[in-house]
Amino acid sequence: MTHFLISFPSAAMVVAEEDFPDVVRESHAVIQEAKDAGVYVFGGGIDEAVAPVMVSGDGTVTEGTYPQTTRFDGGFTVLDLPSREAALKWAEKIAASCRCAQEVRAFQYDPQA
């Protein structure tokens, strides 16, 4: 099995305020489906009210993020799935519930983890 990251940036989720309760309900239902299927690992949204910091190897903390990263926000789900095709099916369900396209990435296997 492979862990897949299914995610979207905040700006991609353009939903009318009156439709937001439906988005929440439907997205929670998809996550519950993933839990019931035994494939859910972790998920959530980036707290955009908390600014990112960088921590170096010597413990120095600086405000901000990598220069090439302008923003990292939005929501994500990590699922443990047997194939990329399965990840694409789950991404389709999440996209439908969130009303926005999802990016799918596979984590590299680490035999020591």
C-alpha positions as a printed NumPy array, in Angstrom:
array([[  0.   ,   0.   ,   0.   ],
       [  1.096,   3.568,  -0.678],
       [  0.231,   6.775,   1.137],
       [ -1.267,   9.393,  -1.166],
       [ -1.646,  13.096,  -0.454],
       [ -4.882,  14.522,  -1.864],
       [ -4.986,  18.297,  -1.461],
       [ -6.199,  21.67 ,  -2.656],
       [ -5.214,  25.308,  -2.028],
       [ -7.72 ,  27.552,  -0.253],
       [ -8.153,  29.769,  -3.313],
       [ -9.461,  26.807,  -5.332],
       [-12.463,  26.35 ,  -3.055],
       [-14.913,  28.999,  -4.257],
       [-18.248,  28.18 ,  -2.651],
       [-21.232,  30.402,  -2.039],
       [-21.816,  31.   ,   1.674],
       [-25.234,  29.361,   1.546],
       [-23.697,  26.204,   0.015],
       [-20.92 ,  25.886,   2.6  ],
       [-22.938,  23.742,   5.072],
       [-23.532,  21.214,   2.263],
       [-19.807,  21.173,   1.435],
       [-18.94 ,  20.514,   5.076],
       [-21.527,  17.742,   5.387],
       [-20.542,  16.074,   2.099],
       [-16.796,  16.308,   2.71 ],
       [-17.205,  14.86 ,   6.208],
       [-19.22 ,  12.011,   4.675],
       [-16.398,  11.199,   2.233],
       [-13.856,  11.213,   5.069],
       [-16.115,   8.909,   7.091],
       [-16.348,   6.621,   4.059],
       [-12.529,   6.521,   3.89 ],
       [-12.357,   5.745,   7.618],
       [-14.945,   2.996,   7.253],
       [-12.941,   1.566,   4.331],
       [ -9.806,   1.522,   6.509],
       [ -7.785,   3.758,   4.16 ],
       [ -7.853,   7.059,   6.087],
       [ -4.509,   8.067,   7.619],
       [ -4.802,  11.777,   8.398],
       [ -6.35 ,  14.945,   7.096],
       [ -7.237,  18.509,   7.869],
       [ -6.799,  22.085,   6.862],
       [ -3.814,  24.355,   7.287],
       [ -4.55 ,  26.965,   9.974],
       [ -3.993,  30.11 ,   7.957],
       [ -4.171,  32.275,  11.098],
       [ -0.834,  30.816,  12.243],
       [  2.124,  32.142,  10.254],
       [  4.742,  29.597,   9.152],
       [  8.28 ,  29.663,  10.532],
       [ 11.495,  28.021,   9.38 ],
       [ 13.642,  26.116,  11.884],
       [ 17.268,  25.459,  10.917],
       [ 19.511,  22.635,  12.051],
       [ 20.993,  24.823,  14.79 ],
       [ 17.542,  25.726,  16.128],
       [ 17.365,  29.216,  14.632],
       [ 13.745,  30.2  ,  14.008],
       [ 12.868,  32.71 ,  11.291],
       [  9.489,  33.979,  10.105],
       [  8.215,  32.819,   6.751],
       [  8.775,  29.872,   4.489],
       [ 11.022,  28.783,   1.626],
       [ 11.467,  31.564,  -0.972],
       [ 10.016,  29.383,  -3.741],
       [  6.908,  28.667,  -1.625],
       [  4.648,  31.661,  -1.85 ],
       [  1.802,  29.981,   0.048],
       [  0.924,  26.658,   1.55 ],
       [ -2.673,  26.559,   2.634],
       [ -5.907,  24.725,   2.057],
       [ -6.949,  21.224,   2.935],
       [ -5.407,  17.813,   2.59 ],
       [ -6.09 ,  14.152,   3.184],
       [ -3.61 ,  11.298,   3.403],
       [ -4.963,   7.892,   2.402],
       [ -3.263,   4.481,   2.378],
       [ -4.248,   2.927,  -0.943],
       [ -3.254,   0.002,  -3.145],
       [ -2.765,   2.022,  -6.348],
       [ -2.696,   5.397,  -8.061],
       [ -5.999,   4.473,  -9.704],
       [ -7.581,   4.061,  -6.262],
       [ -6.16 ,   7.448,  -5.245],
       [ -7.707,   9.066,  -8.305],
       [-11.114,   7.581,  -7.409],
       [-10.893,   8.948,  -3.877],
       [ -9.704,  12.319,  -5.196],
       [-12.777,  12.408,  -7.43 ],
       [-15.029,  11.874,  -4.386],
       [-13.215,  14.56 ,  -2.412],
       [-13.311,  16.978,  -5.369],
       [-17.062,  16.494,  -5.739],
       [-17.685,  17.094,  -2.041],
       [-15.338,  20.107,  -1.761],
       [-16.446,  21.571,  -5.094],
       [-12.861,  21.963,  -6.32 ],
       [-10.206,  19.935,  -8.127],
       [ -7.735,  17.956,  -6.031],
       [ -4.02 ,  17.401,  -6.498],
       [ -2.812,  13.813,  -6.016],
       [  0.741,  12.932,  -5.004],
       [  2.291,   9.688,  -3.816],
       [  4.661,   9.542,  -0.87 ],
       [  7.901,   7.699,  -1.53 ],
       [  8.224,   4.413,   0.317],
       [ 10.653,   4.502,   3.232],
       [ 11.486,   1.015,   4.534],
       [ 12.77 ,   2.525,   7.806],
       [  9.489,   4.322,   8.598]])
